[in-house]
Amino acid sequence: MEQSFFDLIYFLHCLGLAKTFLDVLLSSVPIWLAVMIGLVDRFPDPKSLVKDLHLTGFKAIWMLDPGIKHEEGYFVYDSGSEKDVWIETADGKPFVGEVWPGPCVFPDFTLSKTRSWWASLVKDFISNGVDGIWNDMNEPAVFKHVSSQAVTKTMPGTNVHLGDIELRGCQNHSHYHNVYGMLMARSTYEGMKLGNENNRPFVLTRAGFIGSQRYAATWTGDSLSTWEHLHMSISMVLHRGFCEA
């Protein structure tokens, strides 16, 4: 069950929702939390919320997207800029694309320094009592390019990844697009291991590639309850079983 704080669902409502599930289903299910960055006033005490959910028998799976809000003063943006981890445009400037928080920059997971930076953030993130992490929008999905106002589904293929040598070094996004989601899932997995070596990390990713199963489970994206989507899901699941077994 996904409960989105993007829709301004408050702390007490989430706990009440958990109780309702117990009353109706007579059992607990994982609660998937999509938390929009910046709603601290509406979500002031995540540790307390997770503690109460745990006492009720629930697990909390928290969403992390790759799009980082392009805003000076936001600590994730500031630390990433200091370490120079963002994907660049062809002219060497950080690419800015619009996603849920608005204008965002995107980590270049083809660099080991970026993966280590992300893992350290994940390590701190799970200290809130997080039971698992859901990597969404990590194809990466982009609603609109801020500079050109072009409406697209992802970033331009001409964007530049600096890339480690073992990953074939500096290449454009077209070269690395298919492995972006897997590299993010890998970094998330490694961050969860840093946070708790004794627990097996649970990571769910929307985008993947051959080998993703070492780090994360994959789901088929946002499906509708239609015959068309049911038909598509069969081939998708068979394909995933073939490629990621």
C-alpha positions as CSV (number, residue, x, y, z in Angstrom):
1,M,0.0,0.0,0.0
2,E,1.4,3.4,-1.0
3,Q,0.6,6.4,1.1
4,S,1.9,9.6,-0.5
5,F,2.8,12.6,1.6
6,F,3.0,14.5,-1.7
7,D,-0.8,14.6,-1.3
8,L,-0.3,16.3,2.2
9,I,-1.3,13.3,4.2
10,Y,-0.4,14.1,7.8
11,F,1.4,12.1,10.5
12,L,-1.8,11.1,12.4
13,H,-3.7,10.2,9.3
14,C,-1.0,7.7,8.4
15,L,-1.2,6.1,11.8
16,G,-5.0,6.0,11.5
17,L,-4.7,4.5,8.1
18,A,-2.5,1.7,9.5
19,K,-5.1,1.0,12.2
20,T,-7.8,0.9,9.6
21,F,-5.8,-1.7,7.6
22,L,-5.5,-3.8,10.8
23,D,-9.2,-3.6,11.5
24,V,-10.2,-4.5,7.9
25,L,-7.5,-6.9,6.9
26,L,-6.7,-8.3,10.4
27,S,-3.1,-8.2,9.4
28,S,-0.4,-5.6,8.6
29,V,1.0,-4.8,5.2
30,P,4.0,-2.7,4.2
31,I,3.3,1.0,4.0
32,W,5.0,2.7,1.1
33,L,5.8,6.3,1.9
34,A,6.4,8.8,-0.9
35,V,7.7,11.9,0.9
36,M,8.0,15.1,-0.9
37,I,11.2,17.0,0.1
38,G,10.3,20.3,1.8
39,L,7.2,19.2,3.8
40,V,9.1,19.1,7.1
41,D,6.4,21.1,8.8
42,R,3.8,18.5,7.9
43,F,6.2,15.6,8.6
44,P,8.2,16.8,11.6
45,D,9.2,13.5,13.3
46,P,9.8,10.6,11.0
47,K,11.5,8.5,13.6
48,S,8.4,8.7,15.9
49,L,6.1,7.8,13.0
50,V,8.1,4.7,12.0
51,K,8.4,3.7,15.7
52,D,4.6,3.8,16.0
53,L,4.2,1.9,12.8
54,H,6.6,-0.8,14.0
55,L,4.7,-1.1,17.3
56,T,1.6,-1.7,15.2
57,G,3.3,-4.4,13.2
58,F,3.9,-2.4,10.0
59,K,7.1,-2.0,7.9
60,A,7.8,1.4,6.3
61,I,9.3,1.6,2.8
62,W,10.5,5.1,1.9
63,M,10.8,6.5,-1.6
64,L,14.0,8.0,-3.0
65,D,14.1,9.5,-6.5
66,P,17.2,10.6,-8.3
67,G,16.0,14.1,-9.0
68,I,17.5,16.4,-6.4
69,K,15.8,19.8,-5.8
70,H,17.9,22.5,-7.5
71,E,17.9,24.9,-4.5
72,E,20.9,26.4,-2.7
73,G,20.6,25.8,1.0
74,Y,19.1,22.3,0.6
75,F,21.8,20.2,2.1
76,V,21.7,17.4,-0.5
77,Y,22.0,19.8,-3.3
78,D,24.8,21.7,-1.6
79,S,26.8,18.6,-0.7
80,G,26.4,17.2,-4.2
81,S,27.5,20.5,-5.8
82,E,30.5,20.6,-3.5
83,K,31.5,17.1,-4.7
84,D,30.7,17.8,-8.3
85,V,28.4,14.8,-8.8
86,W,25.8,16.1,-11.2
87,I,25.2,14.9,-14.8
88,E,26.2,17.7,-17.2
89,T,24.9,19.2,-20.4
90,A,27.1,19.1,-23.5
91,D,28.4,22.6,-22.6
92,G,29.6,21.4,-19.1
93,K,26.9,22.8,-16.9
94,P,24.7,20.7,-14.5
95,F,21.6,19.5,-16.4
96,V,18.4,20.8,-14.8
97,G,15.1,19.0,-15.4
98,E,11.7,19.3,-13.9
99,V,10.4,16.4,-11.8
100,W,8.2,16.3,-8.7
101,P,10.1,18.8,-6.5
102,G,10.3,21.2,-9.5
103,P,13.7,22.0,-11.1
104,C,16.1,19.2,-10.2
105,V,19.7,18.0,-10.9
106,F,20.6,14.4,-11.3
107,P,23.5,12.4,-9.7
108,D,26.0,10.8,-12.2
109,F,26.0,7.3,-10.8
110,T,28.6,6.2,-13.4
111,L,31.2,7.8,-11.0
112,S,32.3,5.8,-7.9
113,K,32.6,9.1,-6.0
114,T,28.9,9.8,-6.7
115,R,27.9,6.3,-5.7
116,S,29.8,6.6,-2.4
117,W,28.2,10.1,-1.8
118,W,24.7,8.6,-2.4
119,A,25.4,5.6,-0.2
120,S,26.5,7.9,2.7
121,L,23.2,9.8,2.4
122,V,21.2,6.5,2.4
123,K,23.1,5.4,5.5
124,D,22.0,8.5,7.3
125,F,18.5,8.3,5.8
126,I,17.8,4.8,7.2
127,S,18.7,5.9,10.7
128,N,15.1,7.1,10.8
129,G,14.0,3.5,11.1
130,V,13.5,2.9,7.4
131,D,12.8,-0.8,6.6
132,G,13.3,-0.5,2.8
133,I,13.9,1.9,0.0
134,W,11.8,2.4,-3.2
135,N,13.8,3.9,-6.1
136,D,11.2,5.5,-8.4
137,M,11.6,7.7,-11.5
138,N,15.1,6.3,-12.1
139,E,15.1,5.7,-15.8
140,P,15.7,8.7,-15.2
141,A,12.2,10.3,-15.8
142,V,12.2,14.0,-16.6
143,F,9.0,16.0,-17.2
144,K,10.5,19.0,-18.8
145,H,14.0,20.5,-19.6
146,V,14.2,23.7,-17.7
147,S,16.5,25.5,-20.1
148,S,14.6,24.7,-23.3
149,Q,11.2,24.1,-21.8
150,A,11.0,20.9,-24.0
151,V,8.5,18.4,-22.6
152,T,10.1,14.9,-22.7
153,K,10.1,11.6,-20.8
154,T,13.8,11.6,-20.0
155,M,17.0,13.7,-20.3
156,P,18.7,14.5,-23.6
157,G,21.0,11.8,-25.0
158,T,23.6,14.5,-25.5
159,N,24.0,15.0,-21.7
160,V,27.4,13.9,-20.4
161,H,28.4,11.3,-17.8
162,L,32.1,11.5,-16.8
163,G,32.1,7.8,-16.0
164,D,34.7,5.6,-14.3
165,I,37.3,3.9,-16.6
166,E,35.8,0.4,-15.9
167,L,32.5,1.7,-17.2
168,R,34.1,3.0,-20.4
169,G,34.7,6.5,-19.1
170,C,33.2,9.7,-20.3
171,Q,30.2,9.0,-22.6
172,N,26.9,10.7,-23.4
173,H,23.7,9.8,-21.8
174,S,22.5,7.6,-24.7
175,H,25.4,5.3,-23.8
176,Y,24.6,5.0,-20.1
177,H,20.8,5.5,-20.1
178,N,19.9,1.8,-19.7
179,V,22.2,1.2,-16.7
180,Y,21.3,4.4,-14.8
181,G,18.6,2.8,-12.7
182,M,20.7,-0.2,-11.9
183,L,23.6,2.0,-10.8
184,M,21.3,4.0,-8.5
185,A,19.8,0.8,-7.0
186,R,23.4,-0.5,-6.4
187,S,24.3,2.7,-4.6
188,T,21.1,2.5,-2.5
189,Y,21.8,-1.1,-1.6
190,E,25.3,-0.3,-0.6
191,G,24.1,2.6,1.6
192,M,21.7,0.4,3.4
193,K,24.5,-2.1,4.0
194,L,26.6,0.7,5.5
195,G,23.7,1.6,7.8
196,N,23.2,-2.0,9.0
197,E,25.5,-4.8,8.0
198,N,23.4,-7.4,9.7
199,N,20.2,-6.7,7.7
200,R,19.6,-7.8,4.2
201,P,18.6,-4.6,2.3
202,F,15.2,-4.3,0.7
203,V,15.4,-2.1,-2.4
204,L,12.7,-1.8,-5.0
205,T,13.6,-0.2,-8.3
206,R,11.5,0.9,-11.3
207,A,14.4,0.8,-13.8
208,G,16.9,-1.9,-14.1
209,F,19.3,-3.8,-16.3
210,I,20.9,-7.3,-16.4
211,G,22.4,-7.8,-13.0
212,S,20.0,-5.5,-11.1
213,Q,18.7,-8.5,-9.1
214,R,21.9,-8.4,-7.1
215,Y,20.8,-5.2,-5.6
216,A,17.0,-4.8,-5.9
217,A,13.7,-6.2,-6.9
218,T,12.0,-4.6,-9.9
219,W,8.4,-3.9,-10.6
220,T,6.7,-3.2,-13.9
221,G,5.9,0.5,-13.3
222,D,2.5,2.1,-12.8
223,S,-0.1,-0.2,-14.3
224,L,-3.8,0.4,-14.7
225,S,-6.5,-2.2,-14.1
226,T,-7.1,-2.7,-17.8
227,W,-6.9,-5.7,-20.2
228,E,-4.3,-3.8,-22.2
229,H,-2.0,-3.4,-19.3
230,L,-2.6,-7.0,-18.1
231,H,-1.5,-8.1,-21.6
232,M,1.6,-6.0,-21.5
233,S,2.6,-7.1,-18.0
234,I,2.8,-10.8,-19.1
235,S,5.5,-10.2,-21.6
236,M,7.3,-7.7,-19.3
237,V,7.4,-10.3,-16.4
238,L,8.6,-13.0,-18.7
239,H,11.3,-10.7,-20.1
240,R,12.5,-9.7,-16.7
241,G,12.7,-13.4,-15.7
242,F,14.8,-14.1,-18.7
243,C,17.1,-11.0,-18.3
244,E,17.5,-10.8,-14.6
245,A,17.4,-14.4,-13.4
